[in-house]
Amino acid sequence: MKFRPPEAFKPPAAAGYRLLPFRFGRLSSRPDEVLVTGDSGRFAFLSEADFLAFARHQLAPHSHLALDLEGLDLLHRGDGPIPLDRHAVAWRTRKAFVFEGPSLHLFVVSLRCHHSCQYCQVSRQPEGGAGFDMDEATARAAVDRLFESPARQLTVEFQGGEPLLAFDRIRGIVEDVGERNRTARRTITFVLASTLHGVTAEQLAFFREYRFELSTSLDGPETLHNLNRSLPTRDSYARTMAGVAAAREALGAEHVNALTTLTRASLTQPEAIVDHYVEQSFTSIFLRPLSPYGFAKRGLARQGYSTEEFLTFYRRALAHLIRRNLEGHAISEAYATVLLTSILTPFSHGYMDLRSPAGAGLGVLVYDHTGKVYPSDEARMLAAEGDERFCLGSVHEPYRDLMLSEPMQAILAAGLTEALPGCSDCAFQPYCGADPVDAYARQGDVHGYRPTSAFCARQTGMFELLFGYLREGDPDVLRVFQSWVQRRNPSEMRPERPEVFHAAA
C-alpha cells in the first residue's frame, strides 16, 4: 500500500464549478476590491481580478480561492448535485422567525405624559387628561390576542405616553397574563418603556416580582438631556437619573437600559454622549436617529439633519465606543450589534425593523389604548396623524382575522427584500430588512424607492462602515465586535483574528 499523489484527488479539469446565488458591491473606502455576499450571510473580499475570474468561471477548480469560496457557499465545484440540504438549513436558521409568529406585543396603556419632548413621535396628551387610558375590556381582549399568537416566547412591552400613569392597568394585564400562562406555559418577558420619573417603591417591588426589564431615555449629559427632554421644572435629567438609581437598586443594573434619541444638538457631542453612558455604568447605548412620525415630524425642520450628518456623527461615536471598550469599559452600540449579529452569525436577530419578510405584523403587534391593533408602533403613529391604512382591526377580532386583513396583505407583498427592486441585488441584502410602513411614511409608497430613500442611505452607510472595519481586520476591533455579538466583555475574547469573519483576500 502506498499513498497516491495529490494529483489523483483533483477533479477533472473539465468539471469546473457552478456559481451559487451571490451579490456583490464595492465599499467606498476600498474601490479596488469587491465584497461578495451569499444567501447564507457569508462573505468574501476579492480583488477585481479574482472577482472577474470567479464570475466568469475562470478559477482553477482546485485552487485555494475556489476551495475557500466553496466553503463560503459561493460556488459548487464539480458536476455532482448541489448539497441543497446544507443551504436549506442555512436559510431556515436565518429565517427562523417566520415560523414563530408575533413574539413582541406592545400594550399602549396610556397616551398621558408629563414631558413635552419636541422629537416625540407619540401623540401624547396632558398628564391630567381623560379618556386616554386603556380600559379593562380592551386589555383583556388584547391578552386574548397575545395568547393566540403561536410564538412560544412572548415579550409584553408597556408603552405610552408615560405608562406609569396607568400603573393599575399594567398590574391588571400582568396578573391576567400570569394567570392564563399557568396553562399556556409560554416563556413571558415583561418590558416597561418609561421615563422612570416618580417611580415608586411599590411599583418597583411589582416589577421585581415579575422580572421586568426597564427601558428609559437618556440623551446624554445633563444640559443636552434637559434641552431635548424638557420639563417645566427643568429637572428632567435629575429625575431620570433618580429613577434609574432606584430601579437599579430594586432590580439590578443589568435589568435597566437606556437609549438616546439624536437631535441636531446631539450631533456635535458624540464623544460626550458615549462618555456619559460609560460614566453612568451602562453596558449598552442605542444611538437612535430622529423618527419621521407624529410630533417629531413637525420638529424636523428645527431639530433634523441629513443622513450624511448622522453618519458623520455615528462614525465618530462608534470609533470612540471601540476606544472605550479597549480601555476596559464594556459598552456596546445596540444597532451596530444587530447588524453585526446578521453579518457574523448564522442566526436571525430580534430587531423587528430589519427583517425580511418584514417584522411588522409578522413579528410584532401593537394594541392601542383605543382597542385598535397595528402591525408596528410606526403604523400607530401614522394613525394618530389621521392615516389609518395600516390598522389591522380591533382587539375584539380574532388573531386569524387580523393576520388576513388587507393592510397585512399589503405589508407582506412589499416586505420581502429578496424581491424588492434595489434590494434584491444589493450586497447588503442578506443582512438588511424591509419596513413597508416606514417606506410609506417617508416616500408615500409601501415598496419605497431606494435611490431616494433616507432609510436605505443610512443603512448602506452603516454597513459600509462596519464592513470597512471587518476588512481592515484589526484584531482589537474584531475582538470588540465579537464581544458585542456574544454579549461578553472584550477582555474575555481571544485576541487572534476570528475565523467567523470569512475574509478571503
N, C-alpha and C positions, 0 to 999 in steps of 0.2 A: 504494500500500500504506500502510495506517496501522494503528496498534495498536488493538485492541479495548479497551473499558473493562473494569475489573476485574469488573463485574457479569456480563460474558459468561462468565466462568470459574467462577462459583459454581454448585454443584449445585442442581437444583430444590428448592424448599422442602419438597416432599413426600417427597424422597428420605430425609431423616433419617439415622439411623445405627443400627447394631446393637451391642449390648454384647458384648464378648468376656469369657471367664471371668475373674472377679476376686474378690478377697476384701477385706474391709475391717475396720478396728478403730480404736480411739482410744487414744492414749498418755495415761497418767495425768497427765503434765506438760502436755498440750495437749488438754483435753477438748472444746474448741470446734472442733477440726479432725478430719478423718477421713483416716487412712492407707489408701490403696488400693493393692493389690499384684496383679500379674498372674502368670500361669504362667511368663512369661519371666524373672521376677525384677525387672522394672522396677516403679517405684512412683511415687506422687504424693501430696502432701498437699493436700487440698481443704478449703475452708471448708464448713460444714454446708450452706449454701445451694447452693453449687456441686455438692456431692456429691448432694444430693437432685435437683437438675436433671439431672445426669448419669444417675443411676439411673432416673429417670422419663422419660428420653428427651426432656427439655425443653431441652437445649442447642441453640443455633443450630448447625447442622452446619458452617457456615463460620467459626465463632468461633475465636479464638486458643486457647481452652481445649479445644475439640473437636479442633483440629489437634494440640495437644500430647498429648492423651490417645490419639489415633490413633498418634502417634509412639511412645508408650509401650506399644502393643499392648493397650490397654484398651477401645477401641471401633473399629468399622469404619464409615466413612461411605459413604453411597450404597447402591444396591441391587445393585452388582456382587458377584461372588464374593469371599469372604474369601480372602486370599492364604495358603492353608494351608501351602505350601512354606516360607514365611518362619517360620511358627510351628513347623513340624516341625523346622527347623534349630535354632531356639532350644531346643526340648525335647531334641533329640538332643545338643546341646552340653552342656546342664546334666546330662543323664543318661548321659554317655559312659561312665562307669564300669561301667554294666550290661553293656556289650559286652566288657569286659576280663577278667572272672573274677577270682578271688582274686589280688591282687598283693602283699599283705602276708602273710608266712609266719613265724610265731613258733615258735622251737625252744626248749623249756624243757629245757635240758641238765642242770639240777640243781636240787633243792629246798634244798640245803645253803646256809646263810648264817651269817655271823659277827655279824649285827645282831639286835636284838630290838625293832624299831620297833613301837610299840603300834598304829599305824594301818595296818600292813602288811596287804594283802589276800591275801598268799600264805601257804599253809600250809607255812611254812618248817620246816627240820629243822636239827639241830645240825651245826656245821661238820665234825665228825668222824664223822657218821652214815654208815651203809652202806645200799645199796640205793635211793638216792635220785638216782642219776645215769642219764642216757640211755645205753643200751648201743649197740654198733656196729650191730647188726641193725636196731634201731629207727631209728637215724639214717639208715642207707642207704635204708630204706623211706620215711622222711619226705622224703628228697631225690627219690625216685621220684615221690611225690605232688606235690612242688614243680614238677617239670617237666611234669606232666600238666595243670597249670593253663594255660589259654590265654593268660594275660597275657604281653605281650611285655616289660614292665618289672616286675621282681620285687625285692621287698625282703625280705631274710633277716635277721631280728632274733633275737638270742640273749638269753634271759631266764633268771631263776632264781626263787627263791634268788639266790645270787651266782654268775653263770655263769663267772666267772674261776676258781672252784674246780673247774671241769671244762674247763679250757682245752684239754687234749688232744682232747677230743671236739669242741670248736669248731674246732680246727685240722683235724681229720679231715673234718668236714662241709664246711668252706670249700674244702678241696682237692678233695673229691669234686664239689662244685658247679662249681668251676672247670674240672675235667677234663671233666665232661659238657657244660659250656657251650661247649666248643670246637666241638661240632656243633650244639647247640641254638641258640646265638647270641642269647641273651636279654640284656637290659640288667639287670645284677645290682647291687644296693646292699646292702652288709653293715652291720648296726647292732648295737651292743652296749649293753645297758642294765645298768649296773654301778655299784657304789659307788666303783670305781677304787681301793679300798684295797689296797695292796700290789701294784699292777700293776707288772710287771717290764719291764726294757728289752727282753727277748726278746719278750714279748707285744706291746709297743708297736711293735717292728720288724715283727712279723707284721701288725698292724693297719694299719700304714703301707703295707706291700706290697700289701694287698688293699683299700686305700682305705676303711677303716671309718669310719662315723660313730659317735661315742661319746656316750652319754647317761648322766647321773648325777643324783642327787638333792641339792639344796642348799636347805634350808628357810629360809635367811635368815642373820642374824648368828650368831656362834658360840654364844652362850648358847641361842638358840632352836633351832638345829640340833642341838646336843647333847641338849637336852631331848626333841626329837621323835625323834631317831635315836640312841638310846642304845647305848653300848658299855660293858662292864665297866671298860675303861681310861679312859673319859670323855674320849676324844680323837677322837671321830668327825669333828668339824669339821676338825681339823688334818689328819687322814688323808685326808679328802675333798679338801681344797684341795691337798695334796701330790700326790694322784693327778691332779687337774685340771691342775696346773702341768706335771707330767711328760707328760701326754697332749698338752697344747697345744704343748709344745716338740717332741714327736715328730711330731704330725700336723698342727699348725697350729690356731690358736684357732677358726677357722671350722668345724672338724670336731668340736668338743667342746661339747656343750649340757647344760643343766641344767633341772630343773623343781622346783617346790616343792609339797609337799602341806600343806594348811592345816589345822591343829588349832585348838582353841579358843584356845590360847595365841597362835597366829599372828594372830588376828583383831584384836588391839589394835595390831598393828605394820605396817600396810600400807605406810606411807612408808619405814619402816626396811628392810623386805624388798626393796622396789624399789631403794632406795639401795644396798643391799648388792650386788645384782646389777650395778648401774652401776659400783660401786667395783671389782668383780671383772672388769669388762670383758666381761660377757656382752651379747650383742645381742638376746637373747630371754629371756622369762620366761613360764612356764606356771603360772598361779595355779590350782592344781587342788584342788577340794574333796575331802573325805573320801569314801571309797567304802563302800557298804553290803555288803561281801563279806568273807569269811574272817575273819582275826584282827581286821581293822578293825571289823567288825560288833560284836564283843564290847566294843570300847572306845568305842562311840559315846556311851554314857551319860556317860562322863567327858570325852571329847575332842570330842564332836559339838556341833552348833549348828543353829539353824533356817535355813531358806532366806533369810529376811529378814536374819538376822545376816550370812550370807555375802554377800548383795547389798550390804549397807551397807559391808562391808569392800571389796568389789570396786569400788564407786563411788569410794571414796577412792583405792584403788590405781590405778585407771585414770586418774583425774584427775591423780594425781602422775606417772604414766608420761608423760602428754601434756606436763606441765610439763617433765619432764627431757628429753624429745625437743626441745622448743622451746629448751631451754638448750644444745642441741648434742650430746646423748647419744642416739645411735640405738639404741633398745631397744624391741622390740615385745612385746605380750602375745599368746601363741600362740593362745589360744582366741578372743579378740576378732578376731584376724587370720583365723581360719577363718570366723567369722560374717560379717565384712566382705567376704571374698572371695565369699561367696554373694550378698551384698547388692549389691556394687558391680561385679561382673564377670559375664559370661555363662557362666563356666566352673564346673565342679564342683571341690571341694576333695579333699584326700586323707585327711580325718578320717573314720574308719570309723563312729564313733558317731552321726554326723549325716547319714546318707544315707537316701534313700527311692528305691527299695527298700533295706531295711536292709543295712548293711555286714557284719553278722555272717554268716559263711559265704560270701556273695557277694563280699566284698572281702578277707576275712582268714580264715586257717586257723591253728589252734594245734596243734602237735604236742607232747604232754606227754611227760615222761620215761618214763611207763609204756607209751607206744605208742598211747594213745587220742588221738583227734582231736576238737577242739572248734571251734565257729564263732567264738569270741571268748575273750579271757582271762577275762572275767566268767563265761562258761559253765564254764570250768575251775575257777574259784573256787567256784562252786556245787557242782561235783562233789566238790571237796575237803571240802565240808561234808556230803556224802552224797547229794546230789541230782544224779543222772546224766541227767536228762531231755534235756539238750542235747548229750549225747555223740553225735557223728555216726558213730562206728565206730572202726576201728583203722587205723593207718598201713599195715597189710598188705592193706587193701581198696583197690580202685582208686578213683580220683577220682570217677568217674561214680557209683559206689555211695554214696559219701559225700554227694554233692550231691543224690541222690534219696532219702536217708534220711528217716524220719518226722520227726525233730527239725528238719531243714532245711525240710521242707514246712510245719511249724508256724510257723517263723520267717518264711517267705515269705508265709504267709497273714496274719500280723499285722504285717508290716514295711513297709506302704505308707501313708504319711501322707495321701496323696490319698484314701484310703478309710477312715481311722480316725475314729470319732466324736470330736469335739472338736478334731481336727487338720484335717479336710478343709475346714472353713470358717474356719480361723484365718488372720488376716492375715499371720502369720509362716510359714505352711506352706511357701512356695517356698524358704525358707532353712533349714528345720529338717529333722529326720530321725527315724526310728523306731528304737527299740532294744528289741525284744521280750524279750531276756534281762534287761535292766535293769528293764523293767516287771514281769516275773515276780518278780525278786529283791525289788523294793520293794513290790509290791502283790499278788503271787500270781496274776497273770493276764498272759499274753503280750500281750494287747491294751492293758492298762493302763486307768486311769480318770483322765482329765485333770483333773477338778475337785479331786482329792486327790493328784495326782502331784507329788512334790517336784521331779522332773526337769522337768516342764512348767512349774512355778512359777519355777524357776531360769532356764530358757530364756526364758520370757516377760519376766522382769525384765531379763535381759541384752539382749534385743532392744529392749525399751523404752528402755534406757539408750543403746544405740548409735543407734537412730533418733532419739532426742531430740537427740543431738549433731549428727546429719545435718540435722535440721530447723532447728536454730539456725544452721547454716551458717557458723560461724566459719571463715574461710579458713585460719587457722593449724592448727586442729584437723583440718580436712579434708585439709590437706597431710600431717599426721602419719598419718592413716588411710590415705591413698593410699600413703605410703611403706611402710607395713606390708604392704599388699596386693602392692605391686610389688617388695618386698624391696630398697628403696633408702633412702639417707639422706634425712631430711626436708629437708635443705638443698638437695638436688638437685631437689626438686619445685617446680613452678610455683606462685606464690603466689595466683593468681586462683582463683575458685570453679570447680572442675572440672565439666565437662558431665556426667560419669558419674553424678552424684547424682540427676539427673532430678527435682528437687523443683519442683513446679508449685504456686504459691501462688494 
